[in-house]
């Protein structure tokens, strides 16, 4: 089970045929991925920002969100943590703990510096693709 950060999903949604899309498709083809209400709300809020209209129509981004949501396993984190220097990223740590995740995939340095977090590796997408 993997937790995939918003920055990875947004890049994937905007350029699914690119190198990142290919790497993420391979990863999620081999591993389940987790969501919580908080992580999916953040993803929806970010991906539907008007600044991304030039990359893909809102309708197309909405369809990608539906596909991403349908493929994920959903968890309700019960433990609150405050270990990340960016408090907005604690929701990914909480989800990883709730899902007993094998790893967190991110490009965010605020999360990467915590690796491993309570035994859970935090990796870039390229590192995760080589490990999982």
VMD Tcl script that builds the backbone (N, CA, C; Angstrom):
set m [mol new atoms 396]
animate dup $m
set s [atomselect $m all]
$s set {name element resname resid chain x y z} {
  {N N UNK 1 A 0.850 -1.175 0.000}
  {CA C UNK 1 A 0.000 0.000 0.000}
  {C C UNK 1 A 0.895 1.237 0.000}
  {N N UNK 2 A 0.596 2.162 -0.907}
  {CA C UNK 2 A 1.380 3.389 -1.018}
  {C C UNK 2 A 0.501 4.607 -0.756}
  {N N UNK 3 A 1.099 5.636 -0.199}
  {CA C UNK 3 A 0.477 6.947 -0.087}
  {C C UNK 3 A 1.185 7.820 -1.108}
  {N N UNK 4 A 0.409 8.426 -1.989}
  {CA C UNK 4 A 0.976 9.250 -3.061}
  {C C UNK 4 A 0.561 10.694 -2.816}
  {N N UNK 5 A 1.547 11.565 -2.734}
  {CA C UNK 5 A 1.327 12.969 -2.411}
  {C C UNK 5 A 0.611 13.683 -3.561}
  {N N UNK 6 A -0.055 14.762 -3.206}
  {CA C UNK 6 A -0.813 15.564 -4.164}
  {C C UNK 6 A 0.041 16.018 -5.335}
  {N N UNK 7 A 1.282 16.413 -5.097}
  {CA C UNK 7 A 2.114 16.943 -6.189}
  {C C UNK 7 A 2.333 15.899 -7.280}
  {N N UNK 8 A 2.418 14.643 -6.909}
  {CA C UNK 8 A 2.594 13.573 -7.895}
  {C C UNK 8 A 1.307 13.384 -8.684}
  {N N UNK 9 A 0.168 13.329 -7.985}
  {CA C UNK 9 A -1.118 13.138 -8.670}
  {C C UNK 9 A -1.434 14.285 -9.630}
  {N N UNK 10 A -1.133 15.512 -9.232}
  {CA C UNK 10 A -1.428 16.662 -10.098}
  {C C UNK 10 A -0.593 16.585 -11.367}
  {N N UNK 11 A 0.673 16.301 -11.238}
  {CA C UNK 11 A 1.524 16.160 -12.427}
  {C C UNK 11 A 1.003 15.051 -13.332}
  {N N UNK 12 A 0.591 13.954 -12.740}
  {CA C UNK 12 A 0.042 12.824 -13.489}
  {C C UNK 12 A -1.239 13.226 -14.224}
  {N N UNK 13 A -2.118 13.929 -13.538}
  {CA C UNK 13 A -3.398 14.310 -14.135}
  {C C UNK 13 A -3.222 15.264 -15.304}
  {N N UNK 14 A -2.215 16.117 -15.228}
  {CA C UNK 14 A -2.003 17.106 -16.277}
  {C C UNK 14 A -1.194 16.561 -17.450}
  {N N UNK 15 A -0.344 15.568 -17.204}
  {CA C UNK 15 A 0.500 15.003 -18.256}
  {C C UNK 15 A 0.614 13.486 -18.094}
  {N N UNK 16 A -0.490 12.761 -18.263}
  {CA C UNK 16 A -0.460 11.311 -18.015}
  {C C UNK 16 A 0.426 10.527 -18.993}
  {N N UNK 17 A 0.703 11.080 -20.156}
  {CA C UNK 17 A 1.531 10.370 -21.123}
  {C C UNK 17 A 3.023 10.642 -20.963}
  {N N UNK 18 A 3.383 11.518 -20.050}
  {CA C UNK 18 A 4.787 11.857 -19.865}
  {C C UNK 18 A 5.542 10.798 -19.081}
  {N N UNK 19 A 6.800 11.086 -18.818}
  {CA C UNK 19 A 7.661 10.167 -18.069}
  {C C UNK 19 A 7.108 9.915 -16.666}
  {N N UNK 20 A 6.629 10.976 -16.007}
  {CA C UNK 20 A 6.055 10.815 -14.683}
  {C C UNK 20 A 4.820 9.921 -14.751}
  {N N UNK 21 A 3.960 10.151 -15.736}
  {CA C UNK 21 A 2.765 9.325 -15.896}
  {C C UNK 21 A 3.098 7.871 -16.094}
  {N N UNK 22 A 4.097 7.615 -16.892}
  {CA C UNK 22 A 4.522 6.235 -17.139}
  {C C UNK 22 A 5.032 5.581 -15.850}
  {N N UNK 23 A 5.841 6.317 -15.101}
  {CA C UNK 23 A 6.381 5.774 -13.845}
  {C C UNK 23 A 5.266 5.527 -12.833}
  {N N UNK 24 A 4.331 6.467 -12.728}
  {CA C UNK 24 A 3.247 6.294 -11.763}
  {C C UNK 24 A 2.309 5.169 -12.190}
  {N N UNK 25 A 2.003 5.079 -13.470}
  {CA C UNK 25 A 1.165 3.972 -13.954}
  {C C UNK 25 A 1.785 2.628 -13.605}
  {N N UNK 26 A 3.087 2.511 -13.781}
  {CA C UNK 26 A 3.767 1.264 -13.428}
  {C C UNK 26 A 3.658 0.970 -11.948}
  {N N UNK 27 A 3.828 1.986 -11.141}
  {CA C UNK 27 A 3.781 1.821 -9.688}
  {C C UNK 27 A 2.379 1.433 -9.215}
  {N N UNK 28 A 1.362 2.152 -9.680}
  {CA C UNK 28 A 0.003 1.846 -9.213}
  {C C UNK 28 A -0.565 0.604 -9.904}
  {N N UNK 29 A 0.096 0.153 -10.955}
  {CA C UNK 29 A -0.287 -1.121 -11.555}
  {C C UNK 29 A 0.167 -2.300 -10.718}
  {N N UNK 30 A 1.172 -2.072 -9.878}
  {CA C UNK 30 A 1.726 -3.144 -9.035}
  {C C UNK 30 A 1.337 -3.017 -7.562}
  {N N UNK 31 A 0.871 -1.847 -7.152}
  {CA C UNK 31 A 0.594 -1.595 -5.735}
  {C C UNK 31 A -0.709 -0.834 -5.551}
  {N N UNK 32 A -1.397 -1.141 -4.479}
  {CA C UNK 32 A -2.572 -0.377 -4.090}
  {C C UNK 32 A -2.113 0.975 -3.567}
  {N N UNK 33 A -2.999 1.945 -3.653}
  {CA C UNK 33 A -2.694 3.253 -3.084}
  {C C UNK 33 A -3.837 3.709 -2.189}
  {N N UNK 34 A -3.485 4.540 -1.213}
  {CA C UNK 34 A -4.413 4.946 -0.161}
  {C C UNK 34 A -4.817 6.404 -0.302}
  {N N UNK 35 A -6.040 6.678 0.158}
  {CA C UNK 35 A -6.555 8.042 0.284}
  {C C UNK 35 A -7.272 8.173 1.611}
  {N N UNK 36 A -7.312 9.384 2.092}
  {CA C UNK 36 A -8.186 9.758 3.192}
  {C C UNK 36 A -9.040 10.908 2.672}
  {N N UNK 37 A -10.052 11.247 3.401}
  {CA C UNK 37 A -10.879 12.375 2.984}
  {C C UNK 37 A -10.023 13.630 2.841}
  {N N UNK 38 A -9.131 13.858 3.804}
  {CA C UNK 38 A -8.298 15.064 3.787}
  {C C UNK 38 A -7.355 15.104 2.589}
  {N N UNK 39 A -6.736 13.974 2.250}
  {CA C UNK 39 A -5.799 13.986 1.120}
  {C C UNK 39 A -6.548 14.146 -0.200}
  {N N UNK 40 A -7.751 13.565 -0.298}
  {CA C UNK 40 A -8.497 13.695 -1.550}
  {C C UNK 40 A -9.089 15.088 -1.708}
  {N N UNK 41 A -9.502 15.699 -0.618}
  {CA C UNK 41 A -9.986 17.086 -0.695}
  {C C UNK 41 A -8.875 17.999 -1.186}
  {N N UNK 42 A -7.670 17.815 -0.646}
  {CA C UNK 42 A -6.551 18.639 -1.109}
  {C C UNK 42 A -6.294 18.414 -2.594}
  {N N UNK 43 A -6.286 17.159 -3.023}
  {CA C UNK 43 A -6.065 16.863 -4.434}
  {C C UNK 43 A -7.123 17.536 -5.305}
  {N N UNK 44 A -8.369 17.430 -4.926}
  {CA C UNK 44 A -9.453 18.032 -5.704}
  {C C UNK 44 A -9.297 19.546 -5.765}
  {N N UNK 45 A -9.028 20.160 -4.620}
  {CA C UNK 45 A -8.859 21.614 -4.584}
  {C C UNK 45 A -7.722 22.074 -5.490}
  {N N UNK 46 A -6.610 21.374 -5.436}
  {CA C UNK 46 A -5.447 21.779 -6.229}
  {C C UNK 46 A -5.682 21.537 -7.714}
  {N N UNK 47 A -6.152 20.359 -8.055}
  {CA C UNK 47 A -6.257 19.999 -9.470}
  {C C UNK 47 A -7.321 20.809 -10.216}
  {N N UNK 48 A -8.293 21.342 -9.479}
  {CA C UNK 48 A -9.351 22.110 -10.129}
  {C C UNK 48 A -9.067 23.616 -10.163}
  {N N UNK 49 A -7.875 24.011 -9.778}
  {CA C UNK 49 A -7.520 25.433 -9.835}
  {C C UNK 49 A -7.543 25.931 -11.279}
  {N N UNK 50 A -8.074 27.128 -11.483}
  {CA C UNK 50 A -8.151 27.674 -12.845}
  {C C UNK 50 A -6.801 27.769 -13.561}
  {N N UNK 51 A -5.712 27.876 -12.814}
  {CA C UNK 51 A -4.398 27.991 -13.458}
  {C C UNK 51 A -4.054 26.755 -14.281}
  {N N UNK 52 A -4.737 25.622 -14.031}
  {CA C UNK 52 A -4.471 24.404 -14.786}
  {C C UNK 52 A -5.378 24.244 -16.005}
  {N N UNK 53 A -6.277 25.213 -16.235}
  {CA C UNK 53 A -7.182 25.139 -17.390}
  {C C UNK 53 A -6.420 25.058 -18.706}
  {N N UNK 54 A -5.255 25.661 -18.764}
  {CA C UNK 54 A -4.484 25.653 -20.028}
  {C C UNK 54 A -3.889 24.278 -20.331}
  {N N UNK 55 A -3.816 23.409 -19.336}
  {CA C UNK 55 A -3.281 22.064 -19.535}
  {C C UNK 55 A -4.372 21.044 -19.850}
  {N N UNK 56 A -5.503 21.193 -19.186}
  {CA C UNK 56 A -6.618 20.262 -19.384}
  {C C UNK 56 A -7.906 20.931 -18.936}
  {N N UNK 57 A -8.978 20.654 -19.642}
  {CA C UNK 57 A -10.284 21.218 -19.301}
  {C C UNK 57 A -10.720 20.721 -17.924}
  {N N UNK 58 A -11.482 21.544 -17.202}
  {CA C UNK 58 A -11.964 21.112 -15.888}
  {C C UNK 58 A -12.715 19.776 -15.934}
  {N N UNK 59 A -13.465 19.555 -16.974}
  {CA C UNK 59 A -14.204 18.301 -17.096}
  {C C UNK 59 A -13.254 17.111 -17.175}
  {N N UNK 60 A -12.192 17.266 -17.948}
  {CA C UNK 60 A -11.205 16.190 -18.098}
  {C C UNK 60 A -10.504 15.926 -16.771}
  {N N UNK 61 A -10.181 16.979 -16.044}
  {CA C UNK 61 A -9.548 16.811 -14.737}
  {C C UNK 61 A -10.509 16.155 -13.754}
  {N N UNK 62 A -11.781 16.483 -13.859}
  {CA C UNK 62 A -12.786 15.844 -13.014}
  {C C UNK 62 A -12.876 14.346 -13.275}
  {N N UNK 63 A -12.772 13.962 -14.540}
  {CA C UNK 63 A -12.797 12.540 -14.889}
  {C C UNK 63 A -11.565 11.813 -14.334}
  {N N UNK 64 A -10.424 12.457 -14.405}
  {CA C UNK 64 A -9.211 11.862 -13.845}
  {C C UNK 64 A -9.370 11.691 -12.338}
  {N N UNK 65 A -9.952 12.679 -11.679}
  {CA C UNK 65 A -10.189 12.560 -10.231}
  {C C UNK 65 A -11.083 11.366 -9.917}
  {N N UNK 66 A -12.116 11.163 -10.702}
  {CA C UNK 66 A -13.010 10.020 -10.487}
  {C C UNK 66 A -12.260 8.707 -10.639}
  {N N UNK 67 A -11.414 8.616 -11.646}
  {CA C UNK 67 A -10.636 7.395 -11.872}
  {C C UNK 67 A -9.651 7.152 -10.727}
  {N N UNK 68 A -8.979 8.198 -10.307}
  {CA C UNK 68 A -8.021 8.074 -9.202}
  {C C UNK 68 A -8.748 7.629 -7.933}
  {N N UNK 69 A -9.878 8.263 -7.636}
  {CA C UNK 69 A -10.639 7.925 -6.427}
  {C C UNK 69 A -11.119 6.485 -6.457}
  {N N UNK 70 A -11.592 6.043 -7.609}
  {CA C UNK 70 A -12.134 4.684 -7.728}
  {C C UNK 70 A -11.057 3.617 -7.533}
  {N N UNK 71 A -9.817 3.930 -7.871}
  {CA C UNK 71 A -8.743 2.954 -7.759}
  {C C UNK 71 A -8.096 2.885 -6.396}
  {N N UNK 72 A -8.404 3.846 -5.531}
  {CA C UNK 72 A -7.750 3.905 -4.230}
  {C C UNK 72 A -8.479 3.149 -3.147}
  {N N UNK 73 A -7.729 2.829 -2.103}
  {CA C UNK 73 A -8.289 2.275 -0.868}
  {C C UNK 73 A -8.457 3.461 0.079}
  {N N UNK 74 A -9.587 3.511 0.741}
  {CA C UNK 74 A -9.900 4.656 1.590}
  {C C UNK 74 A -9.733 4.317 3.066}
  {N N UNK 75 A -9.123 5.259 3.790}
  {CA C UNK 75 A -8.854 5.087 5.217}
  {C C UNK 75 A -9.283 6.335 5.976}
  {N N UNK 76 A -9.597 6.126 7.237}
  {CA C UNK 76 A -9.920 7.238 8.126}
  {C C UNK 76 A -8.872 7.259 9.236}
  {N N UNK 77 A -7.856 8.102 9.080}
  {CA C UNK 77 A -6.805 8.161 10.108}
  {C C UNK 77 A -7.374 8.563 11.469}
  {N N UNK 78 A -6.925 7.873 12.488}
  {CA C UNK 78 A -7.369 8.158 13.851}
  {C C UNK 78 A -6.272 8.853 14.658}
  {N N UNK 79 A -5.022 8.632 14.288}
  {CA C UNK 79 A -3.911 9.238 15.013}
  {C C UNK 79 A -3.521 10.555 14.348}
  {N N UNK 80 A -3.458 11.603 15.136}
  {CA C UNK 80 A -3.014 12.909 14.642}
  {C C UNK 80 A -1.525 13.053 14.931}
  {N N UNK 81 A -0.790 13.546 13.947}
  {CA C UNK 81 A 0.641 13.789 14.144}
  {C C UNK 81 A 0.955 15.234 13.811}
  {N N UNK 82 A 2.063 15.693 14.342}
  {CA C UNK 82 A 2.514 17.064 14.096}
  {C C UNK 82 A 4.025 17.053 13.862}
  {N N UNK 83 A 4.472 16.091 13.098}
  {CA C UNK 83 A 5.905 15.883 12.934}
  {C C UNK 83 A 6.509 16.572 11.716}
  {N N UNK 84 A 5.706 16.982 10.765}
  {CA C UNK 84 A 6.225 17.607 9.551}
  {C C UNK 84 A 6.389 19.107 9.760}
  {N N UNK 85 A 7.461 19.663 9.211}
  {CA C UNK 85 A 7.684 21.104 9.355}
  {C C UNK 85 A 6.637 21.923 8.600}
  {N N UNK 86 A 5.954 21.309 7.618}
  {CA C UNK 86 A 4.806 21.938 6.960}
  {C C UNK 86 A 3.557 21.233 7.489}
  {N N UNK 87 A 2.812 21.882 8.369}
  {CA C UNK 87 A 1.655 21.227 8.993}
  {C C UNK 87 A 0.638 20.660 7.995}
  {N N UNK 88 A 0.568 21.244 6.802}
  {CA C UNK 88 A -0.380 20.744 5.798}
  {C C UNK 88 A -0.009 19.342 5.310}
  {N N UNK 89 A 1.223 18.927 5.512}
  {CA C UNK 89 A 1.663 17.610 5.054}
  {C C UNK 89 A 1.466 16.504 6.089}
  {N N UNK 90 A 1.090 16.862 7.294}
  {CA C UNK 90 A 0.872 15.844 8.323}
  {C C UNK 90 A -0.224 14.852 7.920}
  {N N UNK 91 A -1.172 15.283 7.105}
  {CA C UNK 91 A -2.253 14.382 6.680}
  {C C UNK 91 A -1.718 13.176 5.908}
  {N N UNK 92 A -0.601 13.317 5.212}
  {CA C UNK 92 A -0.014 12.190 4.482}
  {C C UNK 92 A 0.661 11.206 5.440}
  {N N UNK 93 A 1.274 11.735 6.482}
  {CA C UNK 93 A 1.867 10.879 7.512}
  {C C UNK 93 A 0.769 10.119 8.253}
  {N N UNK 94 A -0.314 10.815 8.584}
  {CA C UNK 94 A -1.438 10.182 9.268}
  {C C UNK 94 A -2.049 9.077 8.420}
  {N N UNK 95 A -2.209 9.340 7.133}
  {CA C UNK 95 A -2.753 8.331 6.229}
  {C C UNK 95 A -1.818 7.140 6.130}
  {N N UNK 96 A -0.529 7.390 6.028}
  {CA C UNK 96 A 0.440 6.290 5.931}
  {C C UNK 96 A 0.366 5.388 7.160}
  {N N UNK 97 A 0.211 5.979 8.324}
  {CA C UNK 97 A 0.091 5.186 9.539}
  {C C UNK 97 A -1.214 4.389 9.549}
  {N N UNK 98 A -2.314 5.031 9.166}
  {CA C UNK 98 A -3.616 4.361 9.161}
  {C C UNK 98 A -3.655 3.210 8.162}
  {N N UNK 99 A -2.973 3.380 7.032}
  {CA C UNK 99 A -2.989 2.373 5.968}
  {C C UNK 99 A -1.888 1.335 6.135}
  {N N UNK 100 A -1.059 1.482 7.163}
  {CA C UNK 100 A 0.130 0.626 7.298}
  {C C UNK 100 A 0.883 0.603 5.969}
  {N N UNK 101 A 1.128 1.781 5.450}
  {CA C UNK 101 A 1.714 1.944 4.122}
  {C C UNK 101 A 3.125 1.371 4.031}
  {N N UNK 102 A 3.440 0.897 2.840}
  {CA C UNK 102 A 4.787 0.423 2.530}
  {C C UNK 102 A 5.698 1.592 2.184}
  {N N UNK 103 A 5.094 2.734 1.817}
  {CA C UNK 103 A 5.878 3.895 1.463}
  {C C UNK 103 A 5.007 5.091 1.143}
  {N N UNK 104 A 5.624 6.266 1.204}
  {CA C UNK 104 A 5.002 7.521 0.783}
  {C C UNK 104 A 5.798 7.998 -0.426}
  {N N UNK 105 A 5.087 8.362 -1.490}
  {CA C UNK 105 A 5.722 8.823 -2.722}
  {C C UNK 105 A 5.442 10.312 -2.858}
  {N N UNK 106 A 6.507 11.107 -2.955}
  {CA C UNK 106 A 6.357 12.559 -2.964}
  {C C UNK 106 A 7.546 13.229 -3.642}
  {N N UNK 107 A 7.354 14.462 -3.984}
  {CA C UNK 107 A 8.452 15.305 -4.437}
  {C C UNK 107 A 8.699 16.426 -3.438}
  {N N UNK 108 A 8.004 16.385 -2.314}
  {CA C UNK 108 A 8.012 17.440 -1.308}
  {C C UNK 108 A 9.146 17.226 -0.307}
  {N N UNK 109 A 10.054 18.179 -0.263}
  {CA C UNK 109 A 11.203 18.080 0.649}
  {C C UNK 109 A 10.777 18.065 2.113}
  {N N UNK 110 A 9.652 18.690 2.431}
  {CA C UNK 110 A 9.182 18.689 3.815}
  {C C UNK 110 A 8.852 17.279 4.293}
  {N N UNK 111 A 8.448 16.410 3.381}
  {CA C UNK 111 A 8.201 15.008 3.728}
  {C C UNK 111 A 9.455 14.160 3.542}
  {N N UNK 112 A 10.179 14.392 2.468}
  {CA C UNK 112 A 11.360 13.573 2.171}
  {C C UNK 112 A 12.388 13.595 3.302}
  {N N UNK 113 A 12.521 14.728 3.984}
  {CA C UNK 113 A 13.519 14.811 5.059}
  {C C UNK 113 A 13.156 13.943 6.267}
  {N N UNK 114 A 11.931 13.465 6.335}
  {CA C UNK 114 A 11.497 12.638 7.461}
  {C C UNK 114 A 11.741 11.143 7.238}
  {N N UNK 115 A 12.217 10.782 6.068}
  {CA C UNK 115 A 12.361 9.363 5.731}
  {C C UNK 115 A 13.499 8.708 6.502}
  {N N UNK 116 A 13.244 7.543 7.054}
  {CA C UNK 116 A 11.949 6.875 7.149}
  {C C UNK 116 A 11.136 7.462 8.291}
  {N N UNK 117 A 9.832 7.480 8.112}
  {CA C UNK 117 A 8.933 7.984 9.142}
  {C C UNK 117 A 8.284 6.799 9.839}
  {N N UNK 118 A 8.668 6.585 11.062}
  {CA C UNK 118 A 8.178 5.444 11.847}
  {C C UNK 118 A 8.281 4.144 11.048}
  {N N UNK 119 A 9.410 4.011 10.379}
  {CA C UNK 119 A 9.691 2.803 9.610}
  {C C UNK 119 A 9.133 2.810 8.202}
  {N N UNK 120 A 8.433 3.864 7.819}
  {CA C UNK 120 A 7.840 3.961 6.475}
  {C C UNK 120 A 8.757 4.808 5.602}
  {N N UNK 121 A 9.295 4.233 4.523}
  {CA C UNK 121 A 10.146 5.039 3.647}
  {C C UNK 121 A 9.356 6.130 2.925}
  {N N UNK 122 A 9.983 7.268 2.760}
  {CA C UNK 122 A 9.398 8.375 2.011}
  {C C UNK 122 A 10.334 8.609 0.835}
  {N N UNK 123 A 9.806 8.409 -0.368}
  {CA C UNK 123 A 10.640 8.355 -1.565}
  {C C UNK 123 A 10.126 9.246 -2.685}
  {N N UNK 124 A 11.034 9.672 -3.535}
  {CA C UNK 124 A 10.621 10.319 -4.773}
  {C C UNK 124 A 9.993 9.257 -5.672}
  {N N UNK 125 A 9.304 9.693 -6.704}
  {CA C UNK 125 A 8.672 8.739 -7.618}
  {C C UNK 125 A 9.707 7.851 -8.292}
  {N N UNK 126 A 10.820 8.432 -8.724}
  {CA C UNK 126 A 11.836 7.601 -9.405}
  {C C UNK 126 A 12.437 6.578 -8.432}
  {N N UNK 127 A 12.684 6.971 -7.199}
  {CA C UNK 127 A 13.192 6.019 -6.211}
  {C C UNK 127 A 12.164 4.928 -5.903}
  {N N UNK 128 A 10.904 5.340 -5.778}
  {CA C UNK 128 A 9.840 4.376 -5.488}
  {C C UNK 128 A 9.655 3.386 -6.637}
  {N N UNK 129 A 9.755 3.879 -7.862}
  {CA C UNK 129 A 9.621 2.990 -9.030}
  {C C UNK 129 A 10.717 1.938 -9.043}
  {N N UNK 130 A 11.900 2.285 -8.567}
  {CA C UNK 130 A 12.992 1.316 -8.498}
  {C C UNK 130 A 12.894 0.379 -7.315}
  {N N UNK 131 A 12.223 0.803 -6.252}
  {CA C UNK 131 A 12.135 0.005 -5.040}
  {C C UNK 131 A 10.910 -0.916 -5.016}
  {N N UNK 132 A 9.782 -0.413 -5.501}
  {CA C UNK 132 A 8.529 -1.183 -5.395}
  {C C UNK 132 A 8.187 -1.855 -6.708}
}
mol reanalyze $m
mol bondsrecalc $m
mol representation Tube
mol addrep $m
